[in-house]
Amino acid sequence: MQALIRDWRTAELGAADQALCAFAEKLTLEPARMTQADIDGLRRAGFDDRAVHDAIQVIAYFNYINRVADAVHVDLEEGMPPYP
């Protein structure tokens, strides 16, 4: 788990999880650069239409709620490491 927290690229993940992490990172950091090729990458990793939709919803909600929390300066939960 610590490897995943430090950097998902070096964690021991299967192909589907690697594809999902890459997709989530791009959607989070560069949403305007998302293309059909990004969705195709998830499909090649075994994601069907519903799984792609669910992934987008979860990633988008996570980003939304973090931005809300950042805007109102919500404190981290006890034991949660600060974002670098």
N, C-alpha and C positions, 0 to 999 in steps of 0.2 A: 504494500500500500504506500509506503514512504517513497518508493521509486516513482509511483504514479503522481504523487503530490509534487515531487521535485521536478519531473519532466516526463510527460507521457511518452515521449519518443524513445526514452531509454528503459521504460518499464516493459516487463514481459507481458505483452498483450497479444491476443490473437488478431487475425487480419480484420475481422469485423470491428473490434474495439479500436484498432488503429485507425481504420477508415472513419469511424464515428468521431474520434478525437480530432482528427485532421479537419473534418467537416465543421465540428463545433468551434475549433479555433478560428477557422476562416470566417464563419458566420459571426463570431464575436468581434474579431479584430478588423475584418474587411468586408462587411456585409454587401457593399456596393459591387464587389468583385465576384460575387457568387454567380455561377453559370450552371447550365445543364450538366456540364462535365462533373461538377461537384456531386450532383444527385446521382449521376451515372456511376460514380465511384462507390457510393453507398450501395447501389443496386448490385454492382459486381461483387461486393462483400456480403451479399445475401439479404439485403434489406428490401422488403416489398414496399408497395405504395403506402400502406398504413404505417409501417415502421419508419419510413422516411418522414411522413407527416408527423408522427409522434415525436421523432427526434427534433424536428424543427420547432415544434411547439414547446418542448422541454427546454431546449437551448435558448429560445427567444424569451421564455418566461424567466429563466434563471438570470439572463442578462438584464431584463427589465427590473426584476426585484432587487438585484444588486445595485442598479443605478438609483433606484428609489432609496435604498438603505444608505448609499454613499451621499446622496443629496441631503439627507436629514441626519447624517452622522450617527448611524446606528452602531453601537459598540459590538465588537466581535464576541461570539460566544466564548465562555471560559475554555481555555485549552486550545483554541483555534489559532493557528499561526497567522501572523499578518501577511498580506500579499506583498511579494517583493516589490 
